[in-house]
Amino acid sequence: MSERSPDHPVDRLSPYLDGALSGEERERVARHLETCASCRDHLASLRALAAALAAEAPPPVPEGLAARVSAAVAGAKVVPMRRRLAVPVTIAATVAAAGLLVAYWWHETAPTIPPPSGLAASGREPAASAPVWESAGSEAAESERAQATKRLKSPGYVGGTAKEASAPPKPLSGDVANTSVERRALAHELFLKKKIAAGELRRSSASSTAPPAGISDEPSAAAPLAPLARSSASAAKYVPAPCTGLKKVVEPVATWDVGDMQVALRELASVAAGAGGHGDKTPVATGQPYEITVPKERFEDLRKRLEARGVANLPRKAPAAPDASCLLVRVSIRVVLGAP
Amino acid sequence: MTPSGRGILRPMQELDGPPRAADDPDAALVERARRAERGAFDALVARHTPRVWAVVWRIVRRREDAEDVVQETFLAAHRALGGFRGDAAFSTWLHRIAVSRALNHVGRAGERAMRAAVPLEGDGLEGTPRGVRAEVEAAAAAARANPTPLHALEARDLMRRLAACLDLLPPAWRAVLALRDVESLSYEEIAEFLTIALGTVRSRLARARAALKDCIEGKAA
């Protein structure tokens, strides 16, 4: 470490460089610098360091990153429910393309039920309560997504190679799991749309049209799922949640007073998993709630588990949400001294 | 506030306007995205991916991790868009999510460093992520073998040592360095960004710079 004698205001040189010292302190440092070559050298080094940091260019944005992100967002389909309902039904009906409806239906019913019969390329009139798909995009967005799917399918990205399969297991996080679900959902959606466009998905053949290996949503298809997961460990641990469909946000936000944020986060993740859902890894920022997504029918189970842990202000019952297959329960964590 | 526009800095404010909500260049797109208009969020993604990538990479410093964090950032932003009130510019809000996600991503190493319990007298590298690349260690060793005052280093040598030493720093320290020296945020803004006290910003920056300087000069690893 550098010399830090009380005679040399070394620790104040950093805020001095930033102009973050008070007038008096600043004067004192400036006076010292006039007579101290060692501190001038130190300051020169800090200045060079700041310049070097600013000059260090990050690697170029990976090719197709924005497209992959857009695809993931489209696959996530988590537009806040109130927004979705606020959009006029007429627009909803126009925007929701037939292919997307099929994909939606598939997500809602997968993995237990085969695709619906009776949905031909022309599609049918969307229901009045049809959700708005923010992903129903322009041609440009479409091709961008197709490109993204291509990349998703490439071994380098999804880890379909033998090398990656044998890679050391990475700890499974909720986010990683979410991401692979979203990728699968997107890939399947595109697969179905392609089929519909090609006129392949019709009444007679619909139920027998299996998605290609690697993008199946079926939990029984262990082999196709494995390449999509980040590692064999995550493939083994992660049971595909059906919650890739629409979510309904449950009011109100529950509150939980805890002694340790990290312990609380781990606990919530385990509660979410226990109830057959999944949780965000951590809140986005302080004061934002932890979000748990559960299948609608598991809400009561989740509620009991949370209640048992002393979570307060829990929603009493699941809201009526005919469009949604999943519920989004939020728990605001407050770190309180002396709390368990 | 600190004076902006210094030569060594690349103020983010100058790149796309001041982060004020009133004249937020993204306002129209954000509003359309909030109405779930098609393509609007995609446009925001396309517009902001380079900057989000840059700040995330500077904290995470691993390409594949950075890609994941960028994706998480936009997913989180998309989820939270309904609650975005426009108090800050969209870019600032998004940036905050990105920094927070990046620090979350680096996990406990980041958390430990966030608590700023690392003593100045220590080697300054407690909480460093495991699995630091061999070439980084080699570069740091080379720096140690040839101690040189930082301001006397050749530019290329400096940049090589800088990269190696940054990889060794706790991510939370990389975050303050990125926000201050690259994004040119004021101490107040950094405090708000990272939800830490103003004094912590000052001390953490001083520690991060001291550790980085010592590492580059070959005085400590």
Contacts between the chains, C-beta under 8 A, distances in Angstrom:
chain1	res1	chain2	res2	distance
A	1	B	120	7.1
A	1	B	121	6.7
A	1	B	210	6.7
A	1	B	214	5.8
A	1	B	219	6.9
A	1	B	220	6.7
A	2	B	210	6.6
A	2	B	213	7.3
A	2	B	214	6.8
A	2	B	219	7.6
A	10	B	210	7.8
A	11	B	120	8.0
A	11	B	206	5.3
A	11	B	210	7.8
A	13	B	206	8.0
A	14	B	202	7.5
A	14	B	205	5.6
A	14	B	206	3.9
A	14	B	209	5.1
A	14	B	210	7.5
A	15	B	187	7.8
A	15	B	202	5.2
A	15	B	205	7.5
A	15	B	206	6.9
A	18	B	2	5.3
A	18	B	180	6.8
A	18	B	187	6.9
A	18	B	205	7.4
A	19	B	2	4.7
A	19	B	3	5.6
A	20	B	2	6.3
A	20	B	187	5.2
A	20	B	202	6.3
A	41	B	149	6.3
A	41	B	151	6.8
A	44	B	151	4.2
A	45	B	149	6.1
A	45	B	150	3.9
A	45	B	151	4.6
A	45	B	213	5.6
A	45	B	217	7.5
A	46	B	209	5.8
A	46	B	213	6.7
A	47	B	8	6.8
A	47	B	151	7.5
A	48	B	150	5.5
A	48	B	151	4.4
A	48	B	153	7.8
A	48	B	158	7.1
A	49	B	150	6.0
A	49	B	162	7.7
A	49	B	181	7.9
A	49	B	209	6.1
A	49	B	212	6.3
A	49	B	213	5.7
A	49	B	216	7.2
A	50	B	8	5.4
A	50	B	9	7.6
A	50	B	180	7.9
A	50	B	181	4.6
A	50	B	209	7.9
A	51	B	8	4.1
A	52	B	158	5.5
A	52	B	159	6.2
A	52	B	162	5.1
A	53	B	162	7.1
A	53	B	177	5.8
A	53	B	178	7.6
A	53	B	181	4.1
A	53	B	182	6.1
A	54	B	8	5.7
A	54	B	9	5.8
A	54	B	10	5.4
A	54	B	181	5.4
A	54	B	182	5.5
A	55	B	159	7.3
A	56	B	58	8.0
A	56	B	159	6.5
A	56	B	162	6.2
A	56	B	163	6.9
A	56	B	166	7.7
A	56	B	182	8.0
A	58	B	53	6.8
A	58	B	54	4.7
A	58	B	57	4.1
A	58	B	58	6.2
A	59	B	57	6.7
A	59	B	63	6.3
A	61	B	49	6.1
A	61	B	50	5.3
A	61	B	53	4.7
A	62	B	53	7.8
A	62	B	63	7.0
A	62	B	67	5.9
A	65	B	49	5.8
A	65	B	53	6.7
A	65	B	67	6.3
A	65	B	70	6.3
A	66	B	45	5.3
A	66	B	46	4.8
A	66	B	49	4.2
A	68	B	67	7.8
A	68	B	71	6.8
A	69	B	45	5.1
A	69	B	49	6.5
A	69	B	70	6.3
A	69	B	71	5.2
A	69	B	74	4.8
A	70	B	41	7.5
A	70	B	42	4.5
A	70	B	45	5.1
A	70	B	46	7.6
A	72	B	71	5.3
A	72	B	74	7.5
A	72	B	75	6.1
A	73	B	41	6.1
A	73	B	42	7.7
A	73	B	45	6.9
A	73	B	74	5.8
A	73	B	75	6.1
A	73	B	78	4.9
A	76	B	75	5.6
A	76	B	78	6.8
A	76	B	79	7.6
A	78	B	75	7.9
A	78	B	78	6.8
A	78	B	79	5.1
A	79	B	36	5.1
A	79	B	78	7.8
A	79	B	82	7.8
A	80	B	79	7.6
A	80	B	81	7.4
A	80	B	82	3.5
A	80	B	83	7.8
A	82	B	82	6.7
A	83	B	34	6.3
A	83	B	35	7.0
A	83	B	36	5.6
A	83	B	82	5.4
A	84	B	36	6.4
A	86	B	35	7.7
A	87	B	35	6.6
A	87	B	36	6.0
A	95	B	38	6.6
A	132	B	36	5.0
A	134	B	33	7.8
A	134	B	36	4.4
A	134	B	37	7.5
A	134	B	38	6.1
A	134	B	40	8.0
A	134	B	41	6.4
A	135	B	38	7.6
A	136	B	38	5.5
A	137	B	38	5.2
A	137	B	39	5.6
A	137	B	42	6.9
A	138	B	38	6.9
A	138	B	39	5.6
A	141	B	38	7.4
A	141	B	39	5.7
A	141	B	42	5.6
A	144	B	42	7.6
A	175	B	68	7.6
A	175	B	72	5.6
A	176	B	68	7.5
A	178	B	75	7.8
A	179	B	68	7.1
A	179	B	71	6.6
A	179	B	72	7.6
A	179	B	75	8.0
A	182	B	75	7.7
A	262	B	108	7.9
A	262	B	111	6.8
A	281	B	104	6.2
A	282	B	104	5.0
A	284	B	76	5.1
A	284	B	80	6.4
A	284	B	97	5.5
A	284	B	100	5.8
A	284	B	101	7.2
A	285	B	96	6.5
A	285	B	97	7.2
A	285	B	100	5.3
A	285	B	195	7.0
A	286	B	195	4.8
A	288	B	80	7.6
A	291	B	79	7.7
